[in-house]
Amino acid sequence: MRMSVWDKPRVIGCAENYPQHIALPRGCLDAALSLLRENGIACDLRDERVRGQPLDVSFVGSLRPDQEAAIAAMLPFDAGVLCAPTAFGKTVTAAAMIARRGVNTLVMVHRTELLKQWQERLQAFLGVGKGMVGTIGGGKAKPSGRIDIAVMQSLSRQGEVNPLVEDYGHVIVDECHHVGAVSFDAILKRTKAKYVLGLTATPIRRDGQHPIIFMQCGPIRHTAASPAGAPHDLEVVPRACRARIDLPQDAGIQDVFRHLANDQARTEAIAAEVSDAFAQGRKVLVLTERTEHLDAIDAALGGLEPSPFVLHGRMSRKQRAALVADLDALPPDAPRVLLATGKLVGEGFDHPPLDTLVLAMPVSWKGTLQQYAGRLHREHASKTDVRIIDFVDTGHPALLRMWDKRQRGYRAMGYRISSEDLK
């Protein structure tokens, strides 16, 4: 197909060699047993996994039929990945799985902000108090030994994995595509749980390491569709930026992005689109990858009242939490504008009223595009449609190639692209 395979590993191996045996990741069990059967080789299977301590909790929430179907598909297997889109309700589904497995559980997340989110929801859906759901992360370690939520980075320090991970009978990995990272892979290798559940909306990694997800968490057992209540009127509105980009031949893509961020006319065009959407009563999310670009867009929106919310990596955790609380306190139908960097809201950020995304800086990888668009796909009573306003830069061939990739990504998610002549 002549597609580039640069920087993609040809072979990905997670096996470990020992003097008398070879160790394979848990997710390879089905394939290994199948290979033995095909070659007429008998297998003596000795199960030394940790079954965990009994956990007496009941699920007190309610599940949609598609969530019940997902649980029914996952329960027969000890390990596996549930692939479900944003807004499916992976947390409530996981809570029901915890109750049905009935053993002590460790939930692993990759960001501190998700720690409290999971704690609050598990307490609500399982009808238990704070003493039952412990946390490890954010500089504190208060595990309960029954249901615990841990930030992955807090479980591994300088290559040493906390032995506490060996004590659970059930491990749930939120956003399990992060398991491809070396430090997170090491944590999964150390766990001995009988049951492992991976949760993700994007079971792919840009670095090509996604097979590790399935080696450590098991294969995809169920792929869920978008829930019936999620918005189904999905539209992309391209806006052409035709300015010529004159840069040296050897300029890298970051130089191109810097040029876009410093283009005042382009920034003002973005601000005009945001202002129009706000005037229409929409709830707008503006995403870029550069903090200085956020500042420029914020300045160009100087006359907007109320002022936009601005979320970026220079803010402390406490400042970010206060901003999100203020955002959530707005009346559901009130228009709003949130300016943010993609790294902060690409995953785990949950604000259901959002119905409009302004893509202020181009991306190309479909996983990033799915994460960004997923911020709009949460169910909300006032939401009937979602809209992505995509600024398409025609003045550089690399940016046009990125637009081609985004178009394929949008169509794969079910978006229709409004026609605009970009040539």
FENHU-V681591 format. One line per field, one symbol per residue. phi: phi as a letter, one per 20 degrees, with the letter a starting at -180 (. if undefined). Layout:
# FENHU-V681591
phi->???
This chain:
# FENHU-V681591
phi->.mefdgmdffcdcdfcecgdbdddfgfeggffffffffdmdfceededfeenegcdccfdecdfgffffffffegfdfcrdeebfgnfnffffffffgfffmcgcdddcdcfgfgfgffffffffdmceffedeccqmncccfendccdcfgfeecclneeffgfeedebcddflffffffgffgffffefcffdccdcadceccfemefgfgffednffebdeeffgeffdedcddfcfdeffdecggefefffffffffeeffffffffffffffffenedddddbddfffgfffgffegefcfffeccbffffgfffffffffffffggeffbcdebegfedfcmecbgfgccddeecfccfffffffffffeeffbgeddbccdededeeebfffffffgffgfffffeneddffbfde
